[in-house]
């Protein structure tokens, strides 16, 4: 898997990431992975659904996995943050 | 699947839903499904991860699926909202 096919979901609007997903799929014509942490998880699901419903109808969700990471918070302590990865591919 | 084993994630704190998940698993000793829409999706992932990491270590995520629903908005129009369902079970 090419690193270029991972789309990290952050604070930009949903459509910005939809565009990134479609660009990734145009270049590689294969698979794209959406990665998000914390509150961006909801947005990752929105991006997946918007691309699938409005732009690329043969896009299928291959796998979704969730996990926990430890991140250092501003006060120096460690805190747990959930993440999601949604792997999608143009299906047959 | 018993209706009682579906936990709908809303505006309560994460721990409230963790408790609901653990209660559901105690009664049925089988499977529980977390359902969430929109911004509660991130919280659903948090609930799944907190229960798995801190309370029930043999809990496994069996399946995660995402979808889109049409809901009527306050101004009477329809809008799309993403949802997630996370199905979890004890053991193998």
N, CA and C atoms of all chains as a GROMACS GRO file, in nm:
protein
  552
    1UNK      N    1   0.084  -0.121   0.000
    1UNK     CA    2   0.000   0.000   0.000
    1UNK      C    3   0.087   0.125   0.000
    2UNK      N    4   0.060   0.210  -0.097
    2UNK     CA    5   0.130   0.337  -0.108
    2UNK      C    6   0.086   0.430   0.004
    3UNK      N    7   0.183   0.498   0.066
    3UNK     CA    8   0.150   0.598   0.169
    3UNK      C    9   0.055   0.704   0.117
    4UNK      N   10   0.065   0.735  -0.012
    4UNK     CA   11  -0.020   0.838  -0.071
    4UNK      C   12  -0.166   0.803  -0.066
    5UNK      N   13  -0.199   0.678  -0.042
    5UNK     CA   14  -0.339   0.638  -0.038
    5UNK      C   15  -0.399   0.639   0.100
    6UNK      N   16  -0.331   0.700   0.195
    6UNK     CA   17  -0.390   0.720   0.326
    6UNK      C   18  -0.434   0.866   0.336
    7UNK      N   19  -0.558   0.888   0.371
    7UNK     CA   20  -0.611   1.024   0.389
    7UNK      C   21  -0.637   1.044   0.538
    8UNK      N   22  -0.565   1.139   0.597
    8UNK     CA   23  -0.583   1.169   0.738
    8UNK      C   24  -0.692   1.275   0.754
    9UNK      N   25  -0.792   1.244   0.832
    9UNK     CA   26  -0.905   1.336   0.850
    9UNK      C   27  -0.877   1.427   0.970
   10UNK      N   28  -0.887   1.557   0.946
   10UNK     CA   29  -0.862   1.654   1.054
   10UNK      C   30  -0.970   1.759   1.060
   11UNK      N   31  -0.929   1.887   1.060
   11UNK     CA   32  -1.024   1.995   1.084
   11UNK      C   33  -1.083   2.058   0.959
   12UNK      N   34  -1.038   2.016   0.843
   12UNK     CA   35  -1.095   2.075   0.721
   12UNK      C   36  -1.239   2.030   0.700
   13UNK      N   37  -1.310   2.099   0.610
   13UNK     CA   38  -1.448   2.057   0.582
   13UNK      C   39  -1.452   1.918   0.515
   14UNK      N   40  -1.565   1.852   0.530
   14UNK     CA   41  -1.583   1.717   0.474
   14UNK      C   42  -1.545   1.711   0.326
   15UNK      N   43  -1.588   1.813   0.250
   15UNK     CA   44  -1.567   1.808   0.104
   15UNK      C   45  -1.419   1.811   0.068
   16UNK      N   46  -1.336   1.876   0.150
   16UNK     CA   47  -1.192   1.877   0.124
   16UNK      C   48  -1.137   1.734   0.124
   17UNK      N   49  -1.185   1.654   0.218
   17UNK     CA   50  -1.137   1.516   0.227
   17UNK      C   51  -1.200   1.427   0.120
   18UNK      N   52  -1.322   1.459   0.081
   18UNK     CA   53  -1.384   1.384  -0.029
   18UNK      C   54  -1.299   1.400  -0.155
   19UNK      N   55  -1.255   1.522  -0.178
   19UNK     CA   56  -1.171   1.551  -0.294
   19UNK      C   57  -1.040   1.473  -0.284
   20UNK      N   58  -0.981   1.470  -0.164
   20UNK     CA   59  -0.855   1.396  -0.145
   20UNK      C   60  -0.875   1.247  -0.173
   21UNK      N   61  -0.989   1.194  -0.129
   21UNK     CA   62  -1.017   1.051  -0.152
   21UNK      C   63  -1.031   1.024  -0.302
   22UNK      N   64  -1.104   1.112  -0.370
   22UNK     CA   65  -1.125   1.089  -0.513
   22UNK      C   66  -0.996   1.104  -0.592
   23UNK      N   67  -0.912   1.198  -0.549
   23UNK     CA   68  -0.782   1.214  -0.615
   23UNK      C   69  -0.696   1.089  -0.594
   24UNK      N   70  -0.694   1.039  -0.474
   24UNK     CA   71  -0.616   0.918  -0.443
   24UNK      C   72  -0.664   0.801  -0.528
   25UNK      N   73  -0.794   0.789  -0.542
   25UNK     CA   74  -0.848   0.677  -0.619
   25UNK      C   75  -0.822   0.693  -0.768
   26UNK      N   76  -0.814   0.817  -0.813
   26UNK     CA   77  -0.787   0.840  -0.954
   26UNK      C   78  -0.644   0.797  -0.989
   27UNK      N   79  -0.549   0.831  -0.900
   27UNK     CA   80  -0.410   0.798  -0.926
   27UNK      C   81  -0.384   0.649  -0.917
   28UNK      N   82  -0.436   0.589  -0.815
   28UNK     CA   83  -0.397   0.452  -0.787
   28UNK      C   84  -0.500   0.352  -0.839
   29UNK      N   85  -0.620   0.401  -0.855
   29UNK     CA   86  -0.728   0.317  -0.902
   29UNK      C   87  -0.744   0.190  -0.819
   30UNK      N   88  -0.721   0.203  -0.688
   30UNK     CA   89  -0.727   0.082  -0.609
   30UNK      C   90  -0.796   0.107  -0.477
   31UNK      N   91  -0.718   0.142  -0.378
   31UNK     CA   92  -0.769   0.142  -0.242
   31UNK      C   93  -0.728   0.271  -0.172
   32UNK      N   94  -0.812   0.314  -0.081
   32UNK     CA   95  -0.778   0.432  -0.002
   32UNK      C   96  -0.816   0.403   0.143
   33UNK      N   97  -0.734   0.453   0.234
   33UNK     CA   98  -0.762   0.434   0.376
   33UNK      C   99  -0.785   0.570   0.441
   34UNK      N  100  -0.898   0.585   0.508
   34UNK     CA  101  -0.926   0.705   0.585
   34UNK      C  102  -0.884   0.680   0.729
   35UNK      N  103  -0.804   0.771   0.784
   35UNK     CA  104  -0.762   0.758   0.923
   35UNK      C  105  -0.808   0.880   1.000
   36UNK      N  106  -0.862   0.858   1.118
   36UNK     CA  107  -0.908   0.971   1.199
   36UNK      C  108  -0.895   0.936   1.346
   37UNK      N  109  -0.880   1.040   1.427
   37UNK     CA  110  -0.868   1.027   1.572
   37UNK      C  111  -0.972   1.114   1.641
   38UNK      N  112  -1.016   1.070   1.757
   38UNK     CA  113  -1.101   1.154   1.842
   38UNK      C  114  -1.226   1.200   1.770
   39UNK      N  115  -1.254   1.330   1.781
   39UNK     CA  116  -1.379   1.380   1.726
   39UNK      C  117  -1.383   1.377   1.574
   40UNK      N  118  -1.268   1.363   1.510
   40UNK     CA  119  -1.267   1.355   1.363
   40UNK      C  120  -1.321   1.221   1.313
   41UNK      N  121  -1.342   1.126   1.404
   41UNK     CA  122  -1.394   0.995   1.364
   41UNK      C  123  -1.529   1.010   1.294
   42UNK      N  124  -1.617   1.093   1.349
   42UNK     CA  125  -1.748   1.114   1.286
   42UNK      C  126  -1.731   1.169   1.145
   43UNK      N  127  -1.634   1.260   1.130
   43UNK     CA  128  -1.613   1.319   0.999
   43UNK      C  129  -1.560   1.216   0.898
   44UNK      N  130  -1.477   1.124   0.946
   44UNK     CA  131  -1.426   1.019   0.857
   44UNK      C  132  -1.541   0.935   0.801
   45UNK      N  133  -1.638   0.904   0.888
   45UNK     CA  134  -1.754   0.827   0.842
   45UNK      C  135  -1.835   0.910   0.742
   46UNK      N  136  -1.850   1.040   0.770
   46UNK     CA  137  -1.920   1.128   0.675
   46UNK      C  138  -1.849   1.127   0.539
   47UNK      N  139  -1.717   1.139   0.541
   47UNK     CA  140  -1.642   1.144   0.415
   47UNK      C  141  -1.664   1.014   0.336
   48UNK      N  142  -1.653   0.902   0.405
   48UNK     CA  143  -1.673   0.772   0.338
   48UNK      C  144  -1.812   0.765   0.276
   49UNK      N  145  -1.912   0.806   0.352
   49UNK     CA  146  -2.050   0.796   0.304
   49UNK      C  147  -2.079   0.895   0.191
   50UNK      N  148  -2.025   1.016   0.202
   50UNK     CA  149  -2.050   1.115   0.096
   50UNK      C  150  -1.985   1.070  -0.034
   51UNK      N  151  -1.861   1.023  -0.028
   51UNK     CA  152  -1.794   0.979  -0.151
   51UNK      C  153  -1.871   0.863  -0.213
   52UNK      N  154  -1.911   0.770  -0.130
   52UNK     CA  155  -1.978   0.650  -0.180
   52UNK      C  156  -2.117   0.684  -0.237
   53UNK      N  157  -2.190   0.770  -0.170
   53UNK     CA  158  -2.327   0.798  -0.213
   53UNK      C  159  -2.336   0.901  -0.325
   54UNK      N  160  -2.241   0.995  -0.326
   54UNK     CA  161  -2.259   1.106  -0.421
   54UNK      C  162  -2.158   1.108  -0.534
   55UNK      N  163  -2.046   1.038  -0.519
   55UNK     CA  164  -1.945   1.052  -0.623
   55UNK      C  165  -1.903   0.921  -0.689
   56UNK      N  166  -1.873   0.820  -0.610
   56UNK     CA  167  -1.821   0.695  -0.668
   56UNK      C  168  -1.910   0.581  -0.620
   57UNK      N  169  -2.008   0.547  -0.703
   57UNK     CA  170  -2.111   0.456  -0.654
   57UNK      C  171  -2.061   0.312  -0.640
   58UNK      N  172  -1.951   0.277  -0.710
   58UNK     CA  173  -1.902   0.140  -0.694
   58UNK      C  174  -1.792   0.130  -0.588
   59UNK      N  175  -1.783   0.232  -0.504
   59UNK     CA  176  -1.687   0.227  -0.393
   59UNK      C  177  -1.743   0.140  -0.281
   60UNK      N  178  -1.666   0.045  -0.235
   60UNK     CA  179  -1.713  -0.039  -0.125
   60UNK      C  180  -1.621  -0.027  -0.004
   61UNK      N  181  -1.682  -0.035   0.113
   61UNK     CA  182  -1.605  -0.033   0.236
   61UNK      C  183  -1.550  -0.175   0.257
   62UNK      N  184  -1.418  -0.187   0.252
   62UNK     CA  185  -1.356  -0.318   0.265
   62UNK      C  186  -1.341  -0.358   0.411
   63UNK      N  187  -1.300  -0.263   0.491
   63UNK     CA  188  -1.272  -0.296   0.630
   63UNK      C  189  -1.277  -0.170   0.715
   64UNK      N  190  -1.328  -0.185   0.836
   64UNK     CA  191  -1.324  -0.074   0.932
   64UNK      C  192  -1.264  -0.128   1.060
   65UNK      N  193  -1.163  -0.062   1.112
   65UNK     CA  194  -1.112  -0.106   1.241
   65UNK      C  195  -1.095   0.012   1.335
   66UNK      N  196  -1.109  -0.017   1.463
   66UNK     CA  197  -1.095   0.087   1.564
   66UNK      C  198  -0.986   0.045   1.662
   67UNK      N  199  -0.923   0.145   1.722
   67UNK     CA  200  -0.814   0.116   1.815
   67UNK      C  201  -0.798   0.235   1.911
   68UNK      N  202  -0.706   0.220   2.005
   68UNK     CA  203  -0.677   0.327   2.100
   68UNK      C  204  -0.529   0.360   2.093
   69UNK      N  205  -0.498   0.489   2.094
   69UNK     CA  206  -0.358   0.532   2.100
   69UNK      C  207  -0.337   0.612   2.227
   70UNK      N  208  -0.215   0.614   2.274
   70UNK     CA  209  -0.181   0.702   2.386
   70UNK      C  210  -0.111   0.824   2.331
   71UNK      N  211  -0.165   0.940   2.364
   71UNK     CA  212  -0.104   1.066   2.321
   71UNK      C  213  -0.069   1.147   2.443
   72UNK      N  214   0.038   1.228   2.428
   72UNK     CA  215   0.074   1.316   2.538
   72UNK      C  216  -0.016   1.439   2.534
   73UNK      N  217  -0.080   1.469   2.645
   73UNK     CA  218  -0.168   1.586   2.647
   73UNK      C  219  -0.087   1.711   2.680
   74UNK      N  220  -0.153   1.827   2.674
   74UNK     CA  221  -0.082   1.954   2.692
   74UNK      C  222  -0.016   1.966   2.830
   75UNK      N  223  -0.079   1.905   2.930
   75UNK     CA  224  -0.022   1.914   3.066
   75UNK      C  225   0.087   1.808   3.090
   76UNK      N  226   0.128   1.738   2.987
   76UNK     CA  227   0.239   1.642   2.999
   76UNK      C  228   0.197   1.501   3.034
   77UNK      N  229   0.071   1.482   3.077
   77UNK     CA  230   0.023   1.347   3.106
   77UNK      C  231  -0.011   1.271   2.979
   78UNK      N  232  -0.038   1.143   2.994
   78UNK     CA  233  -0.078   1.064   2.878
   78UNK      C  234  -0.229   1.050   2.879
   79UNK      N  235  -0.289   1.057   2.762
   79UNK     CA  236  -0.430   1.023   2.758
   79UNK      C  237  -0.461   0.933   2.639
   80UNK      N  238  -0.566   0.856   2.656
   80UNK     CA  239  -0.605   0.763   2.550
   80UNK      C  240  -0.696   0.833   2.450
   81UNK      N  241  -0.672   0.804   2.325
   81UNK     CA  242  -0.759   0.861   2.222
   81UNK      C  243  -0.793   0.749   2.123
   82UNK      N  244  -0.921   0.742   2.087
   82UNK     CA  245  -0.966   0.639   1.994
   82UNK      C  246  -0.933   0.679   1.851
   83UNK      N  247  -0.914   0.581   1.767
   83UNK     CA  248  -0.900   0.612   1.624
   83UNK      C  249  -0.979   0.512   1.541
   84UNK      N  250  -0.997   0.548   1.416
   84UNK     CA  251  -1.067   0.459   1.323
   84UNK      C  252  -0.988   0.456   1.194
   85UNK      N  253  -0.986   0.341   1.128
   85UNK     CA  254  -0.937   0.340   0.991
   85UNK      C  255  -1.040   0.269   0.904
   86UNK      N  256  -1.076   0.336   0.798
   86UNK     CA  257  -1.180   0.288   0.706
   86UNK      C  258  -1.112   0.264   0.572
   87UNK      N  259  -1.108   0.141   0.532
   87UNK     CA  260  -1.042   0.111   0.404
   87UNK      C  261  -1.149   0.088   0.297
   88UNK      N  262  -1.133   0.158   0.187
   88UNK     CA  263  -1.233   0.154   0.081
   88UNK      C  264  -1.166   0.125  -0.053
   89UNK      N  265  -1.238   0.056  -0.140
   89UNK     CA  266  -1.183   0.026  -0.271
   89UNK      C  267  -1.294   0.031  -0.374
   90UNK      N  268  -1.255   0.060  -0.496
   90UNK     CA  269  -1.352   0.053  -0.605
   90UNK      C  270  -1.382  -0.092  -0.632
   91UNK      N  271  -1.511  -0.123  -0.624
   91UNK     CA  272  -1.545  -0.265  -0.623
   91UNK      C  273  -1.580  -0.317  -0.758
   92UNK      N  274  -1.593  -0.446  -0.763
   92UNK     CA  275  -1.657  -0.504  -0.880
   92UNK      C  276  -1.781  -0.572  -0.832
   93UNK      N  277  -3.133  -1.182   1.773
   93UNK     CA  278  -3.075  -1.079   1.860
   93UNK      C  279  -3.185  -1.005   1.936
   94UNK      N  280  -3.170  -1.000   2.065
   94UNK     CA  281  -3.263  -0.930   2.152
   94UNK      C  282  -3.247  -0.779   2.134
   95UNK      N  283  -3.360  -0.710   2.125
   95UNK     CA  284  -3.356  -0.563   2.117
   95UNK      C  285  -3.278  -0.503   2.234
   96UNK      N  286  -3.285  -0.568   2.349
   96UNK     CA  287  -3.218  -0.516   2.466
   96UNK      C  288  -3.068  -0.511   2.452
   97UNK      N  289  -3.014  -0.577   2.354
   97UNK     CA  290  -2.870  -0.576   2.335
   97UNK      C  291  -2.822  -0.471   2.237
   98UNK      N  292  -2.907  -0.377   2.204
   98UNK     CA  293  -2.864  -0.262   2.125
   98UNK      C  294  -2.851  -0.142   2.217
   99UNK      N  295  -2.735  -0.079   2.215
   99UNK     CA  296  -2.712   0.040   2.297
   99UNK      C  297  -2.702   0.159   2.202
  100UNK      N  298  -2.795   0.252   2.215
  100UNK     CA  299  -2.795   0.372   2.132
  100UNK      C  300  -2.712   0.480   2.200
  101UNK      N  301  -2.614   0.532   2.129
  101UNK     CA  302  -2.523   0.631   2.186
  101UNK      C  303  -2.577   0.771   2.156
  102UNK      N  304  -2.592   0.850   2.261
  102UNK     CA  305  -2.643   0.986   2.246
  102UNK      C  306  -2.558   1.087   2.319
  103UNK      N  307  -2.623   1.169   2.401
  103UNK     CA  308  -2.553   1.283   2.462
  103UNK      C  309  -2.499   1.256   2.602
  104UNK      N  310  -2.526   1.140   2.656
  104UNK     CA  311  -2.473   1.113   2.791
  104UNK      C  312  -2.321   1.094   2.788
  105UNK      N  313  -2.258   1.097   2.905
  105UNK     CA  314  -2.112   1.076   2.906
  105UNK      C  315  -2.075   0.932   2.866
  106UNK      N  316  -1.953   0.918   2.819
  106UNK     CA  317  -1.905   0.787   2.772
  106UNK      C  318  -1.930   0.678   2.875
  107UNK      N  319  -1.902   0.708   3.002
  107UNK     CA  320  -1.911   0.604   3.105
  107UNK      C  321  -2.053   0.551   3.122
  108UNK      N  322  -2.154   0.637   3.098
  108UNK     CA  323  -2.293   0.591   3.107
  108UNK      C  324  -2.318   0.478   3.007
  109UNK      N  325  -2.263   0.492   2.888
  109UNK     CA  326  -2.283   0.390   2.785
  109UNK      C  327  -2.197   0.267   2.811
  110UNK      N  328  -2.080   0.288   2.870
  110UNK     CA  329  -1.995   0.174   2.906
  110UNK      C  330  -2.072   0.083   3.003
  111UNK      N  331  -2.137   0.148   3.100
  111UNK     CA  332  -2.216   0.074   3.197
  111UNK      C  333  -2.329  -0.002   3.128
  112UNK      N  334  -2.396   0.064   3.033
  112UNK     CA  335  -2.505  -0.002   2.959
  112UNK      C  336  -2.455  -0.123   2.882
  113UNK      N  337  -2.337  -0.110   2.823
  113UNK     CA  338  -2.279  -0.222   2.747
  113UNK      C  339  -2.248  -0.339   2.841
  114UNK      N  340  -2.190  -0.305   2.956
  114UNK     CA  341  -2.153  -0.413   3.048
  114UNK      C  342  -2.276  -0.482   3.106
  115UNK      N  343  -2.381  -0.404   3.131
  115UNK     CA  344  -2.506  -0.462   3.181
  115UNK      C  345  -2.566  -0.554   3.075
  116UNK      N  346  -2.567  -0.509   2.951
  116UNK     CA  347  -2.622  -0.591   2.842
  116UNK      C  348  -2.545  -0.721   2.829
  117UNK      N  349  -2.415  -0.714   2.843
  117UNK     CA  350  -2.334  -0.836   2.828
  117UNK      C  351  -2.352  -0.929   2.947
  118UNK      N  352  -2.380  -0.871   3.062
  118UNK     CA  353  -2.400  -0.955   3.180
  118UNK      C  354  -2.529  -1.037   3.166
  119UNK      N  355  -2.634  -0.970   3.117
  119UNK     CA  356  -2.762  -1.040   3.104
  119UNK      C  357  -2.759  -1.147   2.995
  120UNK      N  358  -2.704  -1.111   2.883
  120UNK     CA  359  -2.717  -1.199   2.766
  120UNK      C  360  -2.593  -1.283   2.747
  121UNK      N  361  -2.483  -1.236   2.801
  121UNK     CA  362  -2.356  -1.306   2.787
  121UNK      C  363  -2.323  -1.338   2.642
  122UNK      N  364  -2.358  -1.247   2.554
  122UNK     CA  365  -2.335  -1.280   2.414
  122UNK      C  366  -2.283  -1.159   2.337
  123UNK      N  367  -2.373  -1.083   2.282
  123UNK     CA  368  -2.333  -0.982   2.185
  123UNK      C  369  -2.403  -0.852   2.216
  124UNK      N  370  -2.337  -0.742   2.185
  124UNK     CA  371  -2.401  -0.613   2.202
  124UNK      C  372  -2.369  -0.529   2.079
  125UNK      N  373  -2.465  -0.447   2.039
  125UNK     CA  374  -2.446  -0.361   1.922
  125UNK      C  375  -2.457  -0.215   1.966
  126UNK      N  376  -2.353  -0.140   1.937
  126UNK     CA  377  -2.357   0.004   1.962
  126UNK      C  378  -2.404   0.074   1.836
  127UNK      N  379  -2.503   0.161   1.850
  127UNK     CA  380  -2.553   0.236   1.734
  127UNK      C  381  -2.538   0.385   1.763
  128UNK      N  382  -2.489   0.458   1.665
  128UNK     CA  383  -2.473   0.602   1.683
  128UNK      C  384  -2.489   0.673   1.550
  129UNK      N  385  -2.532   0.798   1.559
  129UNK     CA  386  -2.552   0.882   1.441
  129UNK      C  387  -2.474   1.011   1.457
  130UNK      N  388  -2.430   1.066   1.344
  130UNK     CA  389  -2.371   1.200   1.344
  130UNK      C  390  -2.252   1.211   1.438
  131UNK      N  391  -2.252   1.316   1.518
  131UNK     CA  392  -2.136   1.340   1.602
  131UNK      C  393  -2.119   1.239   1.714
  132UNK      N  394  -2.223   1.162   1.742
  132UNK     CA  395  -2.211   1.059   1.846
  132UNK      C  396  -2.128   0.940   1.799
  133UNK      N  397  -2.096   0.937   1.669
  133UNK     CA  398  -2.016   0.826   1.616
  133UNK      C  399  -1.882   0.816   1.688
  134UNK      N  400  -1.816   0.930   1.709
  134UNK     CA  401  -1.688   0.929   1.780
  134UNK      C  402  -1.704   0.871   1.919
  135UNK      N  403  -1.816   0.907   1.983
  135UNK     CA  404  -1.839   0.857   2.118
  135UNK      C  405  -1.863   0.706   2.120
  136UNK      N  406  -1.928   0.656   2.017
  136UNK     CA  407  -1.951   0.511   2.009
  136UNK      C  408  -1.817   0.436   2.004
  137UNK      N  409  -1.723   0.490   1.926
  137UNK     CA  410  -1.591   0.428   1.917
  137UNK      C  411  -1.521   0.436   2.053
  138UNK      N  412  -1.534   0.552   2.120
  138UNK     CA  413  -1.475   0.566   2.254
  138UNK      C  414  -1.534   0.460   2.350
  139UNK      N  415  -1.665   0.443   2.347
  139UNK     CA  416  -1.730   0.347   2.436
  139UNK      C  417  -1.677   0.206   2.409
  140UNK      N  418  -1.672   0.169   2.283
  140UNK     CA  419  -1.621   0.036   2.247
  140UNK      C  420  -1.478   0.016   2.298
  141UNK      N  421  -1.395   0.117   2.278
  141UNK     CA  422  -1.255   0.104   2.318
  141UNK      C  423  -1.237   0.105   2.470
  142UNK      N  424  -1.314   0.189   2.538
  142UNK     CA  425  -1.301   0.195   2.684
  142UNK      C  426  -1.345   0.062   2.747
  143UNK      N  427  -1.458   0.008   2.700
  143UNK     CA  428  -1.505  -0.119   2.758
  143UNK      C  429  -1.402  -0.229   2.732
  144UNK      N  430  -1.352  -0.232   2.610
  144UNK     CA  431  -1.258  -0.337   2.572
  144UNK      C  432  -1.125  -0.324   2.647
  145UNK      N  433  -1.076  -0.202   2.662
  145UNK     CA  434  -0.945  -0.184   2.723
  145UNK      C  435  -0.948  -0.183   2.875
  146UNK      N  436  -1.058  -0.136   2.932
  146UNK     CA  437  -1.056  -0.115   3.076
  146UNK      C  438  -1.144  -0.210   3.154
  147UNK      N  439  -1.243  -0.272   3.089
  147UNK     CA  440  -1.337  -0.351   3.167
  147UNK      C  441  -1.348  -0.497   3.125
  148UNK      N  442  -1.361  -0.524   2.998
  148UNK     CA  443  -1.383  -0.662   2.953
  148UNK      C  444  -1.277  -0.695   2.848
  149UNK      N  445  -1.168  -0.755   2.896
  149UNK     CA  446  -1.053  -0.767   2.806
  149UNK      C  447  -1.074  -0.871   2.696
  150UNK      N  448  -1.170  -0.965   2.716
  150UNK     CA  449  -1.192  -1.062   2.609
  150UNK      C  450  -1.305  -1.019   2.514
  151UNK      N  451  -1.341  -0.892   2.519
  151UNK     CA  452  -1.442  -0.841   2.427
  151UNK      C  453  -1.378  -0.818   2.291
  152UNK      N  454  -1.439  -0.871   2.187
  152UNK     CA  455  -1.385  -0.849   2.053
  152UNK      C  456  -1.487  -0.776   1.965
  153UNK      N  457  -1.434  -0.693   1.878
  153UNK     CA  458  -1.519  -0.625   1.781
  153UNK      C  459  -1.545  -0.722   1.668
  154UNK      N  460  -1.672  -0.761   1.653
  154UNK     CA  461  -1.706  -0.859   1.550
  154UNK      C  462  -1.726  -0.793   1.414
  155UNK      N  463  -1.791  -0.678   1.416
  155UNK     CA  464  -1.822  -0.616   1.288
  155UNK      C  465  -1.849  -0.467   1.310
  156UNK      N  466  -1.806  -0.387   1.214
  156UNK     CA  467  -1.839  -0.245   1.216
  156UNK      C  468  -1.897  -0.210   1.080
  157UNK      N  469  -2.013  -0.147   1.079
  157UNK     CA  470  -2.065  -0.103   0.949
  157UNK      C  471  -2.110   0.041   0.958
  158UNK      N  472  -2.101   0.109   0.845
  158UNK     CA  473  -2.144   0.249   0.838
  158UNK      C  474  -2.249   0.262   0.729
  159UNK      N  475  -2.335   0.362   0.746
  159UNK     CA  476  -2.443   0.380   0.650
  159UNK      C  477  -2.490   0.526   0.657
  160UNK      N  478  -2.582   0.560   0.571
  160UNK     CA  479  -2.639   0.695   0.569
  160UNK      C  480  -2.790   0.684   0.584
  161UNK      N  481  -2.847   0.771   0.667
  161UNK     CA  482  -2.992   0.779   0.681
  161UNK      C  483  -3.039   0.916   0.638
  162UNK      N  484  -3.164   0.924   0.595
  162UNK     CA  485  -3.224   1.055   0.568
  162UNK      C  486  -3.313   1.092   0.685
  163UNK      N  487  -3.285   1.206   0.743
  163UNK     CA  488  -3.367   1.254   0.854
  163UNK      C  489  -3.429   1.387   0.816
  164UNK      N  490  -3.547   1.414   0.871
  164UNK     CA  491  -3.609   1.542   0.847
  164UNK      C  492  -3.544   1.645   0.939
  165UNK      N  493  -3.498   1.755   0.882
  165UNK     CA  494  -3.436   1.858   0.965
  165UNK      C  495  -3.542   1.953   1.017
  166UNK      N  496  -3.500   2.045   1.104
  166UNK     CA  497  -3.597   2.133   1.170
  166UNK      C  498  -3.674   2.221   1.071
  167UNK      N  499  -3.609   2.258   0.960
  167UNK     CA  500  -3.678   2.343   0.862
  167UNK      C  501  -3.764   2.261   0.765
  168UNK      N  502  -3.781   2.133   0.791
  168UNK     CA  503  -3.871   2.052   0.710
  168UNK      C  504  -3.804   1.982   0.593
  169UNK      N  505  -3.680   2.022   0.560
  169UNK     CA  506  -3.610   1.954   0.450
  169UNK      C  507  -3.551   1.821   0.497
  170UNK      N  508  -3.498   1.744   0.402
  170UNK     CA  509  -3.434   1.619   0.438
  170UNK      C  510  -3.284   1.640   0.441
  171UNK      N  511  -3.219   1.578   0.538
  171UNK     CA  512  -3.074   1.581   0.529
  171UNK      C  513  -3.016   1.444   0.560
  172UNK      N  514  -2.899   1.422   0.503
  172UNK     CA  515  -2.833   1.293   0.522
  172UNK      C  516  -2.752   1.295   0.649
  173UNK      N  517  -2.759   1.186   0.721
  173UNK     CA  518  -2.676   1.175   0.841
  173UNK      C  519  -2.612   1.035   0.844
  174UNK      N  520  -2.484   1.033   0.874
  174UNK     CA  521  -2.412   0.905   0.878
  174UNK      C  522  -2.440   0.833   1.009
  175UNK      N  523  -2.434   0.703   1.003
  175UNK     CA  524  -2.443   0.627   1.128
  175UNK      C  525  -2.339   0.515   1.129
  176UNK      N  526  -2.319   0.460   1.248
  176UNK     CA  527  -2.226   0.348   1.262
  176UNK      C  528  -2.292   0.244   1.350
  177UNK      N  529  -2.266   0.118   1.322
  177UNK     CA  530  -2.304   0.016   1.420
  177UNK      C  531  -2.183  -0.073   1.446
  178UNK      N  532  -2.153  -0.087   1.572
  178UNK     CA  533  -2.035  -0.162   1.615
  178UNK      C  534  -2.087  -0.283   1.692
  179UNK      N  535  -2.062  -0.400   1.639
  179UNK     CA  536  -2.110  -0.518   1.710
  179UNK      C  537  -1.993  -0.586   1.782
  180UNK      N  538  -2.014  -0.613   1.910
  180UNK     CA  539  -1.906  -0.666   1.995
  180UNK      C  540  -1.955  -0.790   2.068
  181UNK      N  541  -1.865  -0.883   2.092
  181UNK     CA  542  -1.902  -1.004   2.165
  181UNK      C  543  -1.788  -1.048   2.254
  182UNK      N  544  -1.825  -1.119   2.359
  182UNK     CA  545  -1.722  -1.173   2.448
  182UNK      C  546  -1.658  -1.296   2.384
  183UNK      N  547  -1.528  -1.302   2.397
  183UNK     CA  548  -1.455  -1.424   2.366
  183UNK      C  549  -1.446  -1.454   2.219
  184UNK      N  550  -1.442  -1.584   2.185
  184UNK     CA  551  -1.423  -1.620   2.045
  184UNK      C  552  -1.556  -1.645   1.978
   0.00000   0.00000   0.00000
